[in-house]
């Protein structure tokens, strides 16, 4: 990966940040995109952080236009809020807004395409509910399923470039609150999993780097979920 160019959306916290750090450790030149870079305080010093919302095509296009020959594109931005709870009690507007993650990914793939290297690799971060949802996860399942279908459909269109999905299970990130709150919440939620603990962002990032590098993998989903699908 030395001297390769990587662009990561959602790279300022959690899984995205862990991926950024691993890419840097392997010698990549890394650019990340944040809605508000002024609020980002813990990024490595040798990384460029651009301001853009993945839902804003104009702002996103301006960022991509500044870079060419991107070898790796990682989409890990959530895109906005996610509706949770029983579908029949759910605010349908909130359910619709949950799909901002899909629209953000679609914007990134479409607008980055002309700036990617000829054999670039793209990774979209989804989630295990796409194939085995628990009660109250209809929005996560719907959006994740759409992302996986998008990947499989796009893969034949972009060869020799590759696109894959990495699907994490419950992972200990700031999305779930402070460390103590996280440990209790996620510990209880994963107690019945084959690996009875939440994942670490670095473990998911290792899966992302695998599909970025492996040139014999495209159009597929790699699970890093502690056995969620089998629990």
LINSUL-V698651 format. One line per field, one symbol per residue. psi: psi as a letter, one per 20 degrees, with the letter a starting at -180 (. if undefined). burial: 1 if it has 9 or more other C-alpha atoms within 8 Angstrom, else 0. A space follows every 10 residues. Layout:
psi = ???
burial = ???
//
This chain:
psi = ipjqppppqk jircggghgg hhgghjjqpp pqpqhnhiip ikqqhlqpoq pqpiinhghg hhghiiqqkp hpopojphib rpqqrpgijq ohhhgghhjh gghggggggg higijqrhkq ppppocqhih inqrpjkhgg gggghhghhg ghhhghhjqj qqprppnqbp pnrihkargg ggggghgghj hjqhomrqrq hhhghhhghg hghojjpqkr pppmjjjghi .
burial = 0001111111 1111111111 1111001111 1111001000 0000001011 1111101011 1011000111 1111111010 0111110001 0001101111 1111101100 1100111011 1111111111 0110001111 1111111100 1111100000 1111111111 1111010000 1110111001 0011011111 1111111110 1100001111 1111111100 0
//
